[in-house]
C-alpha cells in the first residue's frame, strides 16, 4: 500500500515537470495575434486540402491584417477556383500593403486583362517589370496588351529617294538605294520592298538596294507591327535610258562615275559594317540572354533551396509540435492510468473494509448465536432439572399417597374385624 502511494506521488511530479519544461508550442506561448497568425500560415502550407489551408489564411488575416503573405495565397486560391473578383480584392490588398512579389502584380495584371481593364492591367504589369524586368510571362502579357491597344500600322518615312508620296522620280542608275525609318508602338515585325525583306536596325532604320529597269518602276513598301497591323507606301521611279557612252569620257564624267562607285562601295561597306554590328549585337544579346537565364536558374535554385530549407524548418517545427502533442497525450494517458489505478486501489480498500466488516458482523452474529444457544441449553437443562425435580417430587408424593392408602386400607380392614 505504501509503495503504491509513493509511485502515485512520483507520477504526479513527473507530469508537473513535463508540463513546465516540455510544452513550448508556439501557438500556446504566442505573445500576440500576429505570432498566432504566422503559426496558422505556416501550418496551412502543409495541409493537403486547399479548403483547410484557405480557412487558415483567412484566420491569419483576421488576426494580423498587416501580414502580406496570406493575402497573396488566399488570392491565388480564389484565382484557381475561378473567383476572379475575390482574387483581385485580396491581391489588391497585398499590393496596398507593399508586396514586392513580382508574380503577384503579374497575376493581378492578367486578371484585369481578362476583365478588359487594360489601363489597370498595364499599371500592375509595369510594377511587376519594375521588380523583375526579364520576367517572361510579364513581357508576353505586355506585348499582348500593347497589341490589344495598337490598331494602326507602322509609320514609314523615306529619306532616300527623297520624294513626297505619289510623285515620280527619275534615275539613270541601274541600282537605287532606298533608305528610311519605320516605327511602331508595338514593335515592327518586318519591312519589305517589292517583296524583298529589308534589314532593320534596332531603332527602325533600314537601307536596301533595289534594281531598276529602264522605264517606270513601281516600288511597293510594306511593313507590319507585332500586333498584325499593316502599312503600305507606294513610290514610282522612272529609270531613264543612258546614252551610249563615248569611247572617251570627259574628266567630269569620269569623276562623277568614280564618285558614284565610291559612294556605292561606301554604302556597301557601311551596310556590311551594320550587318556585322547587328550580328555582334545579336551574339551579345544571346550571351546576355544566356547569362540572364543562368542567373535566373541560379536564383531559382537558390529560391528552391531556401524553400527547401524553409519547408524543412516547418517540417521540423511540426514534427516537434507533433512530438510534444504525443508527449502530452502520453502524459494524459499516464495521468488517466494513474487515476484508474488510484480508483482501483480505493475500490480494493473499500472492498477489504466491507469484507472485514462483513466478517466482523458474521463473527458477532455467530457469537450471539452461540451465546443464545448456550443460554437456550442452560434454560433447557434448567427446565429439565425442574421437570425432573417436580417428577421426583410427584413420585415421592405418589409413593407417600400409596403408603397412606395402604395404611388406610389396613386400618379399614382392621376396623371391620375378622
C-alpha positions in Angstrom: 0.0 0.0 0.0 2.8 2.4 0.9 4.7 1.6 -2.3 1.7 2.3 -4.4 1.1 5.7 -2.8 4.8 6.6 -3.4 4.5 5.6 -7.1 1.4 7.8 -7.5 3.2 10.8 -6.0 6.2 10.3 -8.3 4.0 10.1 -11.3 2.2 13.4 -10.4 5.6 15.1 -10.0 6.8 13.8 -13.5 3.6 15.1 -15.1 4.0 18.6 -13.5 7.7 18.8 -14.6 6.8 17.8 -18.1 4.1 20.4 -18.4 6.6 23.0 -17.0 9.5 22.2 -19.3 8.3 20.3 -22.4 5.5 22.3 -23.9 7.0 25.2 -25.9 4.3 25.1 -28.6 4.3 28.4 -30.5 0.5 28.6 -30.6 0.3 28.2 -26.8 3.1 30.6 -26.0 2.4 33.2 -28.6 2.7 36.8 -27.3 0.5 38.4 -29.9 -2.1 37.8 -32.6 0.5 38.2 -35.3 2.5 35.3 -33.8 -0.6 33.2 -33.9 -1.3 34.3 -37.5 2.2 33.2 -38.5 1.7 29.9 -36.9 -1.6 29.4 -38.8 0.0 30.5 -42.0 3.0 28.0 -41.7 0.6 25.2 -40.7 -1.5 25.8 -43.8 1.5 25.3 -46.0 1.4 21.6 -45.2 -2.3 21.0 -45.5 -3.3 18.5 -48.2 -6.8 20.1 -48.5 -6.8 23.5 -50.1 -10.0 24.5 -48.3 -8.4 23.9 -44.9 -5.4 26.0 -46.0 -7.7 28.8 -47.2 -9.5 28.7 -43.8 -6.2 29.2 -42.0 -5.2 32.0 -44.4 -8.4 33.9 -43.6 -8.0 33.4 -39.9 -4.4 34.7 -40.1 -5.7 37.8 -42.0 -8.2 38.4 -39.2 -5.6 38.0 -36.5 -2.9 40.1 -38.2 -4.3 42.4 -41.0 -0.8 43.7 -41.9 0.6 40.2 -42.7 1.0 40.3 -46.5 1.6 36.6 -47.5 -1.8 35.3 -46.5 -3.4 37.9 -48.8 -1.3 36.6 -51.7 -2.0 32.9 -51.2 -5.8 33.3 -50.5 -6.0 35.5 -53.6 -4.2 32.8 -55.6 -6.6 30.2 -54.1 -9.6 32.2 -55.3 -8.0 32.7 -58.7 -7.5 29.0 -59.2 -11.1 28.4 -58.1 -12.4 30.9 -60.7 -13.5 33.6 -58.3 -11.6 36.5 -60.1 -13.4 39.2 -58.1 -12.3 37.8 -54.8 -8.8 37.2 -56.1 -8.5 40.8 -57.3 -9.7 42.0 -53.9 -7.0 40.1 -51.9 -4.3 40.7 -54.5 -5.0 44.4 -54.4 -4.9 44.5 -50.6 -1.5 42.7 -50.7 -0.3 45.4 -53.2 -1.5 48.2 -51.0 0.4 46.7 -48.0 3.6 46.9 -50.1 4.2 43.5 -51.5 7.4 43.1 -53.6 6.3 39.9 -55.2 6.5 40.4 -59.0 4.3 37.3 -59.6 1.5 38.9 -57.6 1.5 42.0 -59.8 1.7 39.9 -63.0 -1.3 37.8 -61.8 -3.2 40.9 -60.9 -2.5 42.4 -64.3 -3.6 39.1 -66.0 -6.9 39.2 -64.1 -7.6 42.9 -65.1 -6.7 42.0 -68.7 -9.3 39.2 -68.6 -11.8 41.7 -67.3 -11.0 44.1 -70.1 -9.5 46.8 -67.9 -6.3 47.4 -69.9 -5.3 50.5 -68.0 -5.2 48.7 -64.6 -3.5 45.7 -66.3 -0.8 47.9 -67.8 -0.2 49.7 -64.4 0.2 46.5 -62.5 2.3 44.9 -65.3 4.7 47.9 -65.1 5.0 47.3 -61.4 5.9 43.6 -62.0 8.5 44.5 -64.5 10.0 47.2 -62.3 10.7 44.4 -59.7 11.9 41.9 -62.3 12.4 43.3 -65.8 13.1 40.0 -67.5 10.1 38.0 -66.2 9.0 36.2 -69.4 5.3 35.9 -68.6 5.0 39.6 -67.8 6.8 40.5 -71.0 4.5 38.3 -73.0 1.4 39.8 -71.4 2.8 43.3 -72.0 3.1 42.5 -75.7 -0.5 41.2 -75.8 -1.8 44.4 -74.1 0.2 46.6 -76.5 -1.2 44.6 -79.4 -4.7 45.0 -78.0 -4.3 48.8 -77.7 -2.5 49.2 -81.0 -4.8 49.4 -84.1 -2.6 51.4 -86.5 0.2 50.1 -88.7 3.8 51.2 -88.6 4.8 54.6 -89.7 7.2 54.6 -92.8 9.5 57.6 -93.5 11.6 57.6 -96.7 14.9 59.6 -96.6 16.1 58.3 -99.9 14.8 58.7 -102.5 13.6 62.0 -101.0 10.2 62.4 -102.6 6.7 63.0 -101.4 4.1 60.3 -101.7 2.9 59.6 -105.2 5.5 61.7 -107.1 7.7 60.1 -109.7 11.4 60.4 -109.5 13.8 59.9 -112.4 17.1 57.9 -112.1 19.7 56.9 -114.6 21.5 54.2 -112.4 20.7 50.5 -112.5 20.6 50.3 -108.7 18.6 52.6 -106.4 19.4 52.8 -102.7 16.3 53.0 -100.5 16.9 54.4 -97.0 14.3 55.3 -94.4 12.9 54.8 -90.9 9.9 52.6 -89.7 8.5 52.9 -86.2 5.5 51.4 -84.2 4.5 51.4 -80.6 4.1 47.6 -80.6 7.4 47.0 -82.4 7.9 46.5 -86.1 7.6 42.9 -87.3 9.1 43.3 -90.8 9.5 45.6 -93.7 9.6 44.5 -97.4 10.3 46.5 -100.6 8.9 44.8 -103.7 8.7 41.5 -101.6 12.3 41.8 -100.6 12.7 42.0 -96.8 15.0 44.8 -95.6 17.4 44.5 -92.7 16.1 46.6 -89.8 18.3 48.3 -87.3 17.3 48.4 -83.6 15.9 52.0 -83.9 13.9 51.0 -87.1 16.3 52.4 -89.7 16.6 50.4 -93.0 18.7 50.6 -96.1 18.4 48.4 -99.2 19.5 48.5 -102.8 16.7 47.9 -105.4 17.5 47.1 -109.1 15.7 49.3 -111.6 14.6 48.5 -115.1 14.5 51.1 -117.9 11.2 52.8 -117.8 8.7 53.1 -115.0 9.3 51.1 -111.7 6.6 50.9 -109.1 8.1 50.4 -105.7 5.8 48.9 -103.1 6.9 49.3 -99.4 5.0 47.1 -96.9 5.5 46.9 -93.1 3.7 45.1 -90.3 3.9 45.6 -86.5 3.8 42.8 -83.9 0.1 43.4 -83.4 -0.6 42.4 -87.0 -1.4 45.9 -88.3 -0.1 46.7 -91.8 1.1 49.9 -93.6 2.0 50.4 -97.2 3.7 53.1 -99.2 4.0 53.3 -103.0 6.7 55.2 -104.9 7.0 55.4 -108.7 10.6 55.7 -110.0 11.4 56.2 -113.7 14.8 55.0 -114.9 15.9 56.9 -118.0 17.9 55.1 -120.7 21.5 56.1 -120.5 23.0 57.5 -123.7 25.7 55.4 -125.4 29.0 56.1 -123.7 31.6 57.6 -126.0 34.8 55.9 -126.4 36.4 58.5 -124.3 34.7 60.1 -121.2 35.3 63.6 -120.2 37.2 64.3 -117.0 34.0 65.5 -115.3 32.1 62.3 -116.2 34.9 60.1 -115.1 35.0 61.9 -111.8 31.2 61.5 -111.4 31.4 57.8 -112.2 34.2 57.3 -109.7 32.3 59.2 -107.0 29.2 57.0 -107.7 31.4 53.9 -107.4 32.9 55.2 -104.2 29.5 56.0 -102.8 28.2 52.6 -103.7 31.3 51.0 -102.2 30.9 53.1 -99.0 27.3 52.2 -98.8 28.2 48.5 -99.2 30.9 48.8 -96.6 28.5 50.6 -94.3 25.9 48.0 -94.8 28.4 45.2 -94.2 29.5 47.0 -91.1 25.9 47.4 -89.9 25.3 43.7 -90.6 28.5 42.8 -88.7 27.4 45.1 -85.8 24.0 43.6 -85.8 25.4 40.1 -85.8 27.8 41.1 -83.0 24.9 42.7 -81.2 22.7 39.6 -81.6 25.5 37.5 -80.3 26.0 39.8 -77.4 22.2 39.7 -76.8 22.3 36.0 -77.0 25.2 35.9 -74.5 23.3 38.3 -72.2 20.1 36.2 -72.6 22.1 33.1 -71.7 23.7 34.9 -68.8 20.2 36.1 -67.6 18.9 32.5 -68.0 21.9 31.3 -66.0 21.3 33.9 -63.3 17.6 33.2 -63.3 18.3 29.5 -63.0 20.8 30.2 -60.1 18.2 32.5 -58.5 15.6 29.8 -59.0 17.9 27.2 -57.4 18.6 29.5 -54.5 14.9 30.1 -54.1 14.2 26.4 -54.3 17.0 25.7 -51.8 15.6 28.5 -49.5 12.1 27.0 -49.9 13.5 23.5 -49.1 15.2 24.9 -46.0 12.1 26.7 -45.0 9.9 23.6 -45.6 12.4 21.5 -43.6 12.3 24.0 -40.8 8.5 23.9 -40.9 8.5 20.1 -41.0 10.9 20.1 -38.1 8.7 22.5 -36.2 5.6 20.5 -37.0 7.4 17.2 -36.0 8.5 18.9 -32.8 4.9 20.0 -32.1 3.6 16.5 -33.0 6.1 15.0 -30.6 5.1 17.4 -28.0 1.4 16.6 -28.6 2.3 12.9 -28.4 4.1 13.5 -25.2 1.1 15.4 -23.9 -1.2 12.6 -24.9 1.2 10.1 -23.3 1.2 12.1 -20.1 -2.5 12.4 -20.2 -2.8 8.7 -20.7 -0.3 8.2 -17.8 -2.4 10.5 -15.7 -5.6 8.7 -16.6 -3.9 5.3 -15.9 -2.7 6.7 -12.5 -6.3 7.9 -11.8 -7.6 4.5 -12.8 -5.1 2.7 -10.6 -6.0 5.0 -7.7 -9.7 4.3 -8.3 -8.9 0.6 -8.3 -6.9 0.9 -5.2 -9.6 2.8 -3.4 -12.2 0.3 -4.6 -10.0 -2.6 -3.3 -9.6 -0.8 0.1 -13.3 -0.3 0.2 -13.9 -3.9 -0.7 -11.4 -5.0 2.0 -13.1 -2.8 4.6 -16.5 -4.1 3.5 -15.3 -7.7 3.7 -13.7 -7.1 7.1 -16.9 -5.5 8.3 -18.9 -8.4 7.0 -16.6 -10.9 8.6 -16.8 -9.0 11.9 -20.6 -9.0 11.6 -20.7 -12.7 10.9 -18.4 -13.4 13.8 -20.5 -11.2 16.0 -23.7 -13.0 14.8 -22.0 -16.3 15.4 -21.0 -15.3 18.9 -24.5 -14.1 19.6 -26.0 -17.2 18.1 -23.6 -19.3 20.2 -24.5 -17.3 23.3 -28.2 -17.7 22.6 -27.7 -21.4 22.0 -25.8 -21.7 25.3 -28.5 -19.8 27.1 -31.1 -21.9 25.5 -29.2 -25.0 26.5 -28.9 -23.7 30.1 -32.6 -22.9 30.1 -33.4 -26.3 28.7 -31.3 -28.0 31.3 -32.8 -25.9 34.0 -36.2 -26.8 32.7 -35.3 -30.4 32.6 -33.9 -30.3 36.1 -37.1 -28.5 37.3 -39.2 -31.1 35.5 -37.1 -33.9 37.0 -37.3 -32.4 40.4 -41.1 -32.0 40.0 -41.3 -35.6 38.8 -39.3 -36.9 41.6 -41.5 -34.8 44.0 -44.6 -36.2 42.4 -43.2 -39.7 42.6 -42.4 -39.2 46.2 -45.8 -37.8 46.8 -47.4 -40.7 44.9 -45.3 -43.1 46.9 -46.4 -41.3 50.1 -50.0 -41.4 48.9 -49.8 -45.1 48.2 -48.3 -45.7 51.6 -51.1 -43.7 53.1 -53.7 -45.5 51.1 -52.2 -48.9 52.2 -52.3 -47.7 55.7 -55.9 -46.6 55.4 -56.8 -49.9 53.8 -55.1 -51.7 56.6 -57.0 -49.6 59.2 -60.3 -50.2 57.3 -59.7 -53.9 57.3 -58.9 -53.9 61.0 -62.0 -52.0 61.8 -64.2 -54.4 60.0 -62.9 -57.3 62.0 -62.4 -60.8 61.3 
